[in-house]
């Protein structure tokens, strides 16, 4: 263990840390997430900021395409977990890795009031998704990955996604790559069967929402928030995926899911944005886009198809849940060698 770790009483076992032992640097890009996030109110619109698109097996057309507006509570618990891993001994020194992370809980509730939503079983006010897990800030060495997400979903799935983060200043508002709801072949190629994209492209379920490219709604929401003269001043981007050819990320499913609607891959991006509006008011928002690949053949067909399940939202933190981190060197009388024997210094 290094000197700072010894001084702070950190171990290579897993533990929950008291706040006085936590600095924002421990959590890295995850530090701004601490708190409770909820849907924002889009200026000039009554549309929810959260949207879900998913295709599921159906009878008449082989599949049913569902678009569900939603509200969400996303909590990153101010209980910080810390763990350590021991590696090999190299040149007389044991390679060690410290990990810090946040427990999180996600609850998504339908905001849909259409007869279609009622008939499909997700009327307004019904819970449509619950998820718990950990976001981890991973110390090196770790193959270039600095972020990990470990999630459990009560459908019978668990996942490990790996990724990294970066910062950007004044990125504008058009930094969102497209997120397609259009099905593809397993190799990513276009569908050869006729009509598979028609309910998605040719039948918009909500006029205010781009169900073909849900990320377009993220951009229009951001533009509504910043107005004509505001903008994004600083941004932290967290990217993660279960598809990691040089590591062991992935999704595990119970047998029913594996056999019938197999969840094979997840890609997610979180944008933590410091913004100003046209009046100069400052705010911080969280936007995310997540795509999960679901593989199943349309009813009556034996051809497995990749059906993207896309969720997007724009959120604001409850002010009273903001967590203030203490600087570890704020005490001028701090003695980094206090309590250590000469052999430990």
Secondary structure, DSSP 8 states (H G I E B T S, - for coil): --HHHHHTT--SS-EEE-GGG--HHHHGGGGGG-EEEEE---TT--S-SEEEEEEEE-SSSSEEEEEEEEEEEEEEEEEEEEEEEEEEEETTEEEEEEEEEEEEEEEEEE---SHHHHHHT--TT-EEEEEEEEEEEE-S-STT--EEEEEEETTTEEEEEEEEEEEEES--S------B---B-TTS----STTTTHHHHS--S-TTS-SSBTHHHHHHHHHHHHTTT-EEEEEEEEEEES--TTS--EEEE-HHHHHHSEEEEEEEEEEEEEEE-TT--EEEEEEEEEEEEEEEE-TT---EEEEEEEEEEEEEE-GGG------TT--TT--TTTT--GGG-
